[in-house]
Amino acid sequence: MPLPTPAPSYLSLSSSEENRVAAIQALADKGVALELDKHYFHWEEMRHRSPPPGLTHWQWWLAAKVLRHSRRIEVPLEDVYGHQHWFSVPRDAERLLHLIDISRSAPRSTTPLGVRGFPFGEPRARTLDTESISSSMIEGAETTMAQAKIMLRTKRPPQSHGEKMVVNNMAAMERVVEMAREPLTPSAVLELHAIITNGVLKPADASGRLRHDHEKVYVVMANGEVAHTPPASDDLSRRME
């Protein structure tokens, strides 16, 4: 699978007065604005969709970027080029996050909400074990939801690498609950890393520490293309502060 096509830059598109006018006029159309606010399309997806009448794909993308920039929330993180990270939350995502919040605070006897995966009053222990199993399976753990749930609820020792990943994830989530009101410090992150990777990481001595300079890590696509190169190891401590 190839990497997604890079999106046109905000600066290059907004340098054209024609594009700027078209984007502002598009956002004045409630239908266009609501559609952009409902779906957080990546350029790779948007460029294959039909733009609203009168707009080019570039102008439609610029309208989306203007809307997202207007709601940008900056975070104290930078990429390897020194560019600050930021995010924007669509209105539809805010609505779903609100439903998740109220589903977690409602009495256990309340009627199920009907939001997929988030019933009212689901016991926290059940939520944690389901999440720990799902997370581990995404990471490659070879087990089934049913087998892993039995293991966690009966406290049976793990019998495979995949089951050990599940147990570690469950322990880490329980520790996160305990740490919820504590500052998230670099030492706390490394403690959680040690819990999650206990007995499943190679080399074993990499558990609970930052990587060394000679340990090169890349995210590589199936075709061999490098999708992501992480920051240099000697810059990690500063980034975690």
N, C-alpha and C positions, 0 to 999 in steps of 0.2 A: 504494500500500500504506500503510495507516494505521499510526501508532505503536502499539506494544503497550500493552495496558491496564495502567496503573500497579498494582503489587502493593500489597496492604494492608500498612501499616507494622507492623513488629515491635512497636513500643510500643503501638499502638492495639489489636492483637490480644491481647497479653500482659496488658493491663489488665483483661481479663475472667478471673475465677477459673475459670469453666467452661471457657474455651478453654485456659487453662494446664493444668488437670487432664487434659483430653482429650488434649493434645499429649504430656504426660509419659507417660500411659498408652499412647499409641500407640507411643512410642519404646521402651517396655518390651516390645512385641511384636516379636520378632526379624524376623518377616517384613516388617513395615512399615519397621523401621529399615534392613534390608538393601536394600529397594527404594529408599528415599530416598538411601541411600549409593551406590547403583549408578548412578542417573540424576540428573543435575543439572537438574531441571526448572525452567524459568522459570514465573512465575505465569501468563503468557499461555497456556502449554501445560497446566499443572496444572489450571487452572480448567475446562478442557474434558474432563478425564479423570474417571473415577469414583473418588471417594475410598474408602479402606478402610471396611468396615462400621462404623457407629456414629460416623463422623466427618463433619463438614461440610467443605466446601472450605477455609474459613478455618482450621479446626483442623488440617487436614492441612498447610496451608501453614505454620502456626505450628510444627508439629512439625519440618518441614524447616528452618525458620529456626533453631530451637533447636539442631538437630544441626549446622548450619553455623557458628553462633556458637560452639559448643563447640570447634571446630577452627580458628577464625579466625586468620589470620596477617596482622598489620597491616604496611602499607608506609608509608614517609614521604612520602606524597602526599595532597593534599587536593583536594576539588572546589571549585567557585567559592563555595560556601557555608561552607567551612571544615571540612567533614566529612571525616574520615580514611578513606582507602581501605583495604580489606582483602579477602582472598580465602580460600576454603576449597576444599581438594582432595578430591573423593570417593575412596573406597578403590579403586574401579574405575579411576579415572584414575591413581592411584599405581601400580597394577599395570601399566598400559600404559606409563607413563613408565619403569618398571623394565625392561620388555622392550625399549624403545627404547635405554636405556642399555647393556644387555648386547649388543644387536645392533650397536652402534657400537664396542664394545671387543673383539668376538670376532675370531678369525683369519679371513682372507679365504677360507680353504678350508673353513670350517664349513658344514654343511648349512643351507639357508635356513630361517629361523625360521617363516615362515608368517604373520607379522603383516603385514597389507596395507600396502605401501609402505615396509617397513623390513626388507629382507633382511640377513642377517648379512654383515658384511665388505664391504659395497658401497663401492667406492673413493670417497674423499672428493671427488675432482674431479668424479666423475659425480653425486654427491649435490648438490654446489654448483651445477652447471649445471642440473640438473633443478629445483632449488629456485628459482634465479634466473629461469628461464623461467616456471615456474608462478606465481611471485609477480608477475612483470610482466604476465602474461595476466590475472590477477585485477584488476590496476590498469588494465586496458584496452588493453594492448599487442596490436596486430593482427599476429599471427604464428602459426605452428604449432610444436608441440614438435619435430617432425622438422627443419624448416627452421632453427630457432634452435639446435638441437644441432649441426647441421653448421656453422653460422656460428661457434659458440664453439670447436669442436674443430679447425676449420681456420684459426681466427683471421681469418676474412674480415671486412673492415670492414662495419659495419651500413649497410644501404641504405634504411632506413625509420625513422620515429619509433619504431615498436614494437620494431624490432631494437635501436635505440639504448638503449631502456629495459632490454632484456635485458642488453646489454653493461654498462651502468651497474650493474645489480643484481649481476652477476657480480663486477665490480671491487669493489663495496662488501663483498660477502661474503668475498672474498679478503682485504680490508683488515681485516675483523672478526677473521678467523683470526689475522692478524698482531698484532692489538691484544688478543687474548684475555686476556693476563695483565696488561694495563695498566688503570689506573683509568678508569672511564667518566666522563669530565669533559664539561662543556658544550662545550669546544672540540673534543673527539673526536666528539660528536654532530653538531656543525656540519660537521666534516670529512666524515663519512659522508653527511650531507645534500647536501653539494656534489658528492660522487661520484655519488650516486643521481640527482640532478637535472641533472647536467651536460648541457647542450644540449637538454633536454626540458622545461624549466620556463619559464613566462611569468608575469611578466617575467624575463628572463635574470638580472638582477642580484639576484634573490631567492634564488638558489642559494647555499647555505652560510651563510645568516644567519637570524636571527629576523625575524618579520614586523613591519612598522611599524604605528603606531596607525591610520593611514588605510586599511590593508589589512584589510578586514573579511572574516572567514571563518566560514561556517556549514555545517552538514551539513543538507541539505534533502531531504525525502522527495519522491517523484514528484508528490504532490498539493499540494506547496508548503509543507507543514507543516515547521517547523524542528525537527529531531530533536536537534540539539546545538549549543550556543553555547560555543566555547572560552574559556578565561580571557583576561583583558585582556592586550594585548601588553606593557604595562609591568610585568607580573607574571611574565613568562615566565623571565627570567634567574634570579629567586629560586627558581622552581619547579624549575629544572634543576640547581640546586646539590645 
